[in-house]
Amino acid sequence: FEPDPVLLHGVAAVDTQCLSIDRRALKRCFQYSRSGAVKVMIGFARSLSDKIRCANDELQKQTQSGPTSTEASYRPSQLDEDDIQRVVNLAASRRYNKGDVVFREGDAGRELFVIREGGVEISRLGVSNAPITLARLGTGDFFGEMAFVDEKPRSATATATDALQVCVLPSGTLERAVEWNVGMALYLTGMICKIMARRLNATLKKLAG
């Protein structure tokens, strides 16, 4: 999605055959089959989700005491007003008061949340059961994307830090969007993958440090 230095060494554990996909070639393929592009992007998002979960687990092991902030000011990538408006057309609106828990670590859930107003703190429990702050998010940020794409339990807790208004995309949104607006489906999956890739890079940098 964006040029970025490689943060890890990749070493084959067994004899391995890989396919290397050039970014420009992939874009050309997407022009011919947008529905196929969405399926590729969803698969990529699920792969990113698995990597983020593994990286967060390792970060949790390395954090011995809390409360701790792991780059609490980290902002993955805010959406602009046009982006938010596109999401609004697919989403329901929901409000929370300051201090309300939107979801807890370990909860089942497949909803994706986009912040229209207010703020959210993303945290998880460390090895000593003390909270580790992973991120503080504000207007234009979204959260809950990992369970949204991989259908696994929530990996962190989201708590409203102010009066909060969010757009909520329910499970199955991407699949339904392919049927009636493949362009929107491709836009959403691309947006999710871009932010997840940035989140993974940020976590890997914390581990490397």
Disulfide bonds with the S-S distance in Angstrom:
none
